Amino acid sequence: MPLVANTDLPTFERLRQEGETILPADYALVQEIREMHIGLLNMMPDKALQATERQFFRLIGESNQIAQFYVHPFTLDTLERGPEGRAHVKAYYSTFDQIREEGLDALIITGANVVEKNLADEKFWGPLNEVVEWAYENVTSTLCSCLATHAVLQARYNQQRTPLPAKRWGVYPHRLVDHKHPLVAGVNTRFDVPHSRFNEVFREQFIDAGLTILAESDVAGVHLAVSPDGFRQVFFQGHPEYDAISLLKEYKREVGRFIRHEITEYPPFPEHYFSLRDQAILEEYHERVLIAHVKGYSPPEFPEHLIIPNLDNTWHDTAEAVINNWIGKVYQITNNDRRKPFMEHVDPENPLGLPR
């Protein structure tokens, strides 16, 4: 079902151009279909701010629920932003005070860039946990992505992430652990998920926290888990929202850092992502960069135009199915008054009615 263009946010037009169904707000008002209001706490840095919007908006818009989706992006004032990022937020984002006043049916919290070893020392720590605690009491379900998962596991479940020996970077096969949970209804028993992170919360920590693991990888660890009640909090440790080109863009940024001498080692390839042909092209480019560096030439142009046509997306259908299941359950549980998310017949400690 369609997204509603409830503001002038450029993401709506961009998605419309990509073939997504976007309803004008005045047209949506005359349709007798129930609306759903989903918050997007976007903590990504400026360069990824709008791409992250599009990725999550797309997944929501592709849900097949009979509803009109109003997505309300907001961010945290303590996150550092440049002039362009601040202008975008000021023009198109709500404040948390507005979100809190108007209420939400569901909430998505993105990842973020960090600089401190301990997440509790980050400037966004306090404001982020204020949002998380408010949502726990007032929103039917919160979906946490990557860094947000690590932050909530530390703050609420006393489980701190551990630095990895090297960046976990690539596309990895996963398998379902719990085949009967409503969030994975209709999902393939094996599927891929992209990961991109330097830290991990391990399987034993999810179990110690009382969380239910739904999907994991032998290499990349736990990807999908839920809170003890089965639904109030949903955790992604991977990035199923990624576009096919997302890891390529990350690789290009890392190569750019090497060229600018911000890092001393040339970045490795994301695992299980580039074909052998593409790896050969990129290895040749690496050699040309090194030659240019030695001879004092300008670096050659990154050959992404040769790589993009060959990239495969092997994870989006599964991501779409999980988000569709998540939104469907929110729709069934949430009261029409968004300030009272649980209907009288729903047990807030077990909203899905899962077997004890």
Summary of the structure (lengths in Angstrom):
residues: 356
radius of gyration: 20.8
end to end distance: 33.6
largest distance: 73.1
contacts: 1095
relative contact order: 0.12
helix: 40%
strand: 22%
